[in-house]
């Protein structure tokens, strides 16, 4: 991790570590958790966090923030964001955010584990991860409690794109926006 990236993560950590900010995030977490409980087939649920709760504290370039609740025991499968650099922190419980350098279909590269925890005294690298644009990643949550994460992206919420490998054609991907309908194959 570069010194610049570490500095950015430290700034985000201080913001999310604020009791005032956490108090505003908790109701969003509860709504997202309730949605996951309601939708038994979902591996995860999410909701954007209004940037206004952060006031003017966010570093330049952060254009959206999200709460994700990932079901205990879930493996979400490979995804990437072609239009956004993602920074993510473990907010409650723990999980493994795996990244890979090669294609999602296993053609090259290995999944590299990043076991993240929600302990405030843990080192920054054990609580946060930085995922550049187009880097394949997947979440593996151990059996037990659902994992709550807060993420920050470099595009507005309505523009955030997720790509996943197409199960019928590994050379293609399916795109969707987190706030809208599924897009086309690429």
C-alpha positions in Angstrom: 0.0 0.0 0.0 1.3 3.4 -0.9 1.8 6.1 1.7 -0.9 8.2 -0.1 -3.4 5.3 0.0 -2.6 4.6 3.7 -3.1 8.3 4.5 -6.5 8.2 2.7 -7.6 5.1 4.6 -6.5 6.7 7.9 -8.6 9.7 7.1 -11.7 7.5 6.3 -11.0 5.5 9.5 -11.1 8.6 11.6 -14.3 9.7 10.0 -16.1 6.3 10.4 -14.6 6.0 13.9 -16.4 9.1 15.1 -19.2 8.3 17.5 -21.4 10.9 15.9 -20.9 9.3 12.4 -21.4 5.8 13.7 -24.6 6.8 15.4 -25.9 8.0 12.0 -24.7 4.8 10.2 -26.4 2.4 12.7 -30.0 3.0 11.6 -28.9 2.3 8.0 -27.2 -0.9 9.2 -30.4 -2.0 10.9 -32.6 -1.3 7.8 -30.1 -3.3 5.6 -29.9 -6.1 8.1 -33.8 -6.3 8.3 -33.9 -6.5 4.5 -31.4 -9.4 4.5 -33.5 -11.2 7.2 -36.6 -10.7 5.0 -34.9 -12.0 1.8 -33.8 -15.4 2.8 -32.2 -16.2 -0.6 -30.0 -13.1 -0.7 -26.3 -13.4 0.2 -26.1 -9.6 0.8 -28.1 -6.5 1.0 -27.0 -2.9 0.7 -28.0 0.8 0.9 -26.1 3.9 0.1 -25.2 6.2 3.0 -26.1 9.9 2.3 -22.8 11.8 2.0 -24.4 14.6 4.0 -23.8 12.6 7.3 -20.1 13.1 6.8 -20.4 16.8 6.5 -17.3 18.2 4.7 -15.0 15.6 6.2 -14.6 13.2 3.2 -11.4 13.3 1.3 -11.6 14.5 -2.3 -12.5 11.8 -4.8 -15.0 10.0 -2.6 -18.3 10.2 -4.3 -20.4 7.5 -2.6 -20.6 5.5 0.6 -22.5 2.3 1.3 -23.5 -0.2 4.0 -23.4 -3.9 3.0 -24.6 -6.7 5.2 -23.2 -10.0 4.0 -24.9 -13.2 5.3 -22.9 -15.4 7.6 -21.7 -18.5 5.7 -22.0 -16.7 2.3 -19.4 -16.7 -0.5 -20.5 -13.9 -2.9 -18.6 -14.9 -6.0 -16.3 -12.9 -8.2 -17.1 -9.3 -9.0 -15.3 -6.1 -9.9 -16.1 -2.4 -10.4 -14.9 -1.1 -13.8 -15.6 2.5 -12.9 -14.7 2.9 -9.2 -11.9 2.4 -6.7 -13.4 0.9 -3.6 -12.2 1.3 0.0 -14.0 -0.9 2.5 -13.9 -1.4 6.2 -15.2 -4.0 8.6 -17.9 -2.3 10.7 -19.3 -5.3 12.6 -18.2 -9.0 12.8 -15.5 -10.3 10.4 -15.0 -11.8 7.0 -12.5 -12.5 4.2 -12.3 -10.0 1.3 -10.4 -12.0 -1.3 -8.8 -10.3 -4.3 -7.2 -11.8 -7.4 -5.0 -10.4 -10.1 -6.1 -12.5 -13.0 -9.5 -13.2 -14.6 -12.4 -14.3 -12.5 -12.8 -17.6 -14.4 -9.6 -19.0 -12.8 -7.4 -18.6 -15.9 -4.6 -17.1 -13.9 -3.8 -15.6 -10.5 -4.9 -16.9 -7.2 -7.3 -15.5 -4.7 -5.5 -13.7 -1.9 -7.2 -13.6 1.5 -7.6 -10.4 3.5 -9.2 -11.3 6.8 -10.8 -8.2 8.1 -12.1 -7.6 11.7 -14.1 -4.9 13.4 -11.9 -4.4 16.4 -11.1 -0.7 16.7 -7.6 -1.4 18.1 -6.6 -3.8 15.3 -4.1 -2.4 12.8 -5.5 -0.5 9.9 -4.6 -3.3 7.4 -6.8 -5.7 9.4 -9.8 -3.5 9.3 -9.6 -1.8 5.8 -8.9 -2.9 2.2 -8.3 -0.8 -0.9 -9.5 -2.4 -4.2 -8.5 -0.5 -7.4 -10.8 -0.4 -10.4 -11.2 -3.6 -12.3 -9.7 -5.8 -9.6 -11.7 -9.0 -9.1 -12.8 -9.6 -5.5 -15.2 -11.8 -3.6 -16.4 -12.0 0.0 -16.2 -15.1 2.1 -18.1 -14.8 5.4 -17.5 -17.5 8.0 -20.6 -19.3 9.5 -22.0 -17.2 12.3 -23.0 -13.6 12.4 -23.6 -11.6 9.3 -20.7 -9.3 8.3 -21.4 -5.5 8.1 -19.1 -3.4 6.0 -18.9 0.2 5.1 -17.5 1.1 1.7 -16.5 4.2 -0.2 -16.4 4.6 -4.0 -15.0 7.1 -6.4 -18.3 7.3 -8.4 -21.7 8.6 -7.3 -24.1 5.9 -5.9 -26.3 5.8 -9.0 -23.2 5.3 -11.3 -21.6 2.4 -9.4 -21.3 -0.7 -11.7 -20.7 -4.2 -10.7 -19.5 -6.8 -13.2 -19.7 -10.5 -12.7 -18.5 -13.4 -14.9 -21.3 -14.7 -17.2 -22.0 -18.3 -16.3 -22.8 -19.2 -19.9 -19.7 -17.5 -21.4 -16.7 -17.0 -19.1 -15.2 -14.5 -21.6 -18.1 -12.1 -20.9 -19.4 -10.3 -17.9 -22.9 -9.2 -16.7 -23.2 -5.7 -15.5 -25.5 -4.2 -13.0 -25.9 -1.0 -11.1 -26.4 -1.3 -7.3 -29.2 1.3 -7.7 -31.0 0.1 -10.8 -31.8 -2.6 -13.2 -29.3 -5.1 -14.6 -27.4 -3.9 -17.6 -26.1 -5.7 -20.6 -23.5 -8.3 -21.2 -20.0 -7.1 -22.2 
